[in-house]
Amino acid sequence: MERRVIDGMEVELRRSARRRRTVSAYQQQGRLVVLVPDTLTDQEETDWIRTLSGRIKAKGTGRAAITDAELSAQAQQLSARYLDGRAVPSSVRWSDRQHTRWGSCTPSTGAIRISQAVRPMPDWVRDYVLLHELAHLIEAGHGPEFWALLQSYPRLERARGYLEGFAAADRPAGQPADEAGSPPSQDEPPRLSSAPPVQP
């Protein structure tokens, strides 16, 4: 057991060799108790603590840290920085109706919706989800041209791994990850619409 203070919150970190994939948290006597596998790095532990504390804070206060307007402004900055300003969404907003995807984009209208589940995640993960949806305004599918648009984002693989780990932690033990063409169940956490092609 280890105690830390992260983002002004007292955290009790409990590592377990028996815990393989799941990460969970609860509040107890004014502190956040986080249960993690003992195989995580310090940075992964910190990222999970921030994510789970954000979820608990959001549930407790009922209000969000980032507004739709701030999310839209961030999307504009990401488009300018990584896509040469070519992606210009008509709207960017949080959605509490996104239960099977991390985000979605309607290229014909330029509307981007980001799942509320992304809200408490680290900024670099949220930025990746936004950038992914912005790229759909330029390239609708998930072919090589689409993934080439995202290559300049420095935390691309790390963010994708974070989301995959997040989804795996919430998946019942023994249940495989959804395969291309198999829609995720309503009980699974949301995810991006697909992964890039595997390079030989």
N, C-alpha and C positions, 0 to 999 in steps of 0.2 A: 504494500500500500504506500502511495506517495501523495503528498499534498502539494498543490500548486495554486497560484493565483493567476488567472488568465482573463484578460479583459475586465478586470475588477471583480471577478467572481472567484470565490474559493472553490477549488476542485479537489476531490479525492479520487485519485486514479488507482484502479485495482486491475492488475494484470493477472491473466490466467493462462497456464500452459494447456489446460483442457479446452479453452475457448479457441475455436479455429477461425471462424469467419464473422461472427456476430459482434457488434459493438452496440452497447445500450447505455442509457443514462437515466437517472432519476434524482429528484431533490430529496435531501434528508437533512433536517436540522439546519437549514439555511445554506447548505453547500450542495454542489452538484457532484454526485457520485457517478463516475464513468467506468464501465466494465469493458476491457479490451483484451484481445489476444496478446500474449507476450511477445509475439513476432513483429509487432509494429515498430517502426522507427520513431524517434522523438518527434520529428516533424509530422508524421502521420497521426501520432497521438494528439498533437496540438491541433491539427486540422479537424480531427474528429471531435475533440472537446469543443472547439468553436462552433462546429456544425450543430452538435447536439444541444449546446447551451442556447444557440440561436433558436432552435425549435422550441425549447422549453420556455424561453422568454417570449417568443411569439404567441405561444398558447396562453401564457399567463397574462400578457398585456392585451392581447387581441389586436395589436397594431404592428405595423411593419416598419422596419428600419429604412427601407428604400421605397420611395413612392414611384408611381408610374412615370411621373415627369422626370425623376432622377434616372430611372431605368432607360427612358427614351434618350436622355442626354448622354448616358453612357454608350448606348448603341451608336449614336452619331459619332462619338469620339473613336469607338472601335472601328467603325467604317472608315473614318478618315485615316486612322493609323495603319490598319492592316489591309484594307480593300481600296485604297486610293479614293475613298469617298464615293465609290460606285454604287454602294448599297444605300438606298434612301427609303427607309420604311415610312408608310403613311401613318402608322401607329405602332407603339410598343407598350405593352401593358402586362401586368401580372394576371394570371388566370387561376381561379380555384376550380376550374372544370377540367384541367389537364391531369388526368389520372393515369394515363398510359404512356405519356411522353414528357420529357423535360421541357420541351418547347415545341412550338409549331409556327409555321409561316405560310401565308397564302400569297404566293408570288403575284397573282393577278390583281390583288388589292393592295399589296405591300404591308399587310397587317402581320405583326409578330406578337405571339402570346408566349409567356414564360410561366411555367408551373410555379405555384406557391412553394412547392417543395424545394426549389432552388434558392429561395429567398435567404435562408440562414447559412447557406454554403459559403465557403471562402470566395473572396472577390474574383480570384483567377478562374474558379470553376464557373461562376456566374458569367464572367466575361467570355469564356469559351462557349457556353450555351448561347449567349447573345450572338457571338461571332458566327457560330454554326447556322443560326437562323438567318442572319444577315446575308451569309453566303448564298442562301437559297433565293435571295432576290436577284442574284446574278446567274446562278446555275441551279435549276429546280431539282435535279436528281442528285444521286450520290455517286456519280461516276468519278473517274480520275480528275476531270476538270474541276469538279466541286472540291475534292480533297486538296488539290493544288492551291486553291484559294486560301486554305487554312494553314498551309505549311509555315507561314511567317510568324504564326502565334507561338511564342517560345514555350508555353506550357501546354501545348496541344496534347501530347501523349499523357502527361501527368494528369491533366483535367479529365481526359477520357478514362484513365485508370481509376481516378477518384470516383467518377460516376458509376463505373462498372463495379467497384468495390462497395459503393453505397447500395447499389441494387442487389448485389450478392448477399450483403449483410441482412437485408430485409427479406430475402427469399427463403422459404422453408428448407430445412436441411434435406439434401438429396434431390431437390428439384433443379434440373439443369437450366442454364440461361436460355432465354428464348432464341430460337434460330431464325434466320431470315425467312420471311414468309409465314412465320407463326406469330400471331399477335400476342403480346403479353396479357396475362390475366388481369382483371380489374383489381385483384388483391396485391399485385406487384407494384413496386414503386415506379414512377414514371421514368422514361429514358428517351434519349434522342432516337430519331426514327431509324437509323441504321449505322453500321460501322463501315469503315473503308474496306476496299478489297484487300485480301491478304496477299502480300507480295511473296513470290516464290523464293 
